Amino acid sequence: MTLNSRAQLRIPPCLHLPGPLPLEPGRSAPAIYLSLPRPLPADWTEEETRAATTRLRFPQVPGVGWGSRAWKMRPGALAGAFKAAFLVFASLGAWFSGYLLVELLPEVQLSSTVYSIQSIGEKPILRAPLPRRQKCDHWTPCPPNTYAYRLLSGGGRDKHAKICFEDELLVGEKMGNVQRGINIAVVNYVTGKVRATQTFDMYEGDNSAPLTQFIRSAPAKSLLLMVTHDDGSTRLKADAKNALEALGSREIRNMRFRSSWVFLAATGFQLPEGLPREKINHSDNTKNRYSGWPAEIQIEGCIPREPS
């Protein structure tokens, strides 16, 4: 039996057949589906359309069937298949390359690389080196062959007075030797070593005479560094004021209740002109930093050592 009529097979006009298709009785043929053109011909009947989509079996004859030249795949479909295959292989290649990169590179180097990539968009930050700490917390270092000193009065109840000499805290809260009144440290000018420290309460007790004796007994070539904490004037008598005035104080007679006061003096030699030596700040309820107390004050400087 030979089918040579499109009407018999209900084959759409768009499908090209190489010739008559022989059908042998009892022989199995491969099944295919015929695709309909889009849009369907206007002259087709409903029966023709249904018949054209019916599953047919064709014999396997030379020149006809899958892979034959008669039924060729459209060029667009073939290109799409190649593109899909290319994308699959490219994805697999990229994944495998990433896997090798992770396995072969050291963890530290990989982390550094990732951080460098992430930091590309960040703005550069200039990190200035921290300033070097100077003796007694000076802003600038003292010249060679000089002593650095810093005198800080107390402020209020909790900010204690301090005496620092050559970066050593001679009087202060950490030393446990600062109290209410006038705090004094005596330093050997030749060696730079502390000779004695003492506190004199000027609010309670009779400590003006002991203060006078302590000052006058300081050996020659000594530095006397003095700071007040809280009140240093209530029980300060004339003999003590005279002794301090003899050392060069210009503010001792101006001291009032709870005045902040610092003073640097020397025995047996003269301090250089222009060296910060004395400062005072009086208590004033309209200006006080603390309730009932003025702000703390300080002086600092560099004392030339004795020529060797």
Order of alpha helices (4+ residues) and beta strands (2+ residues): beta-alpha-beta-beta-alpha-beta-alpha-alpha-beta-beta-beta-beta-beta-alpha-beta-alpha-beta-beta-beta
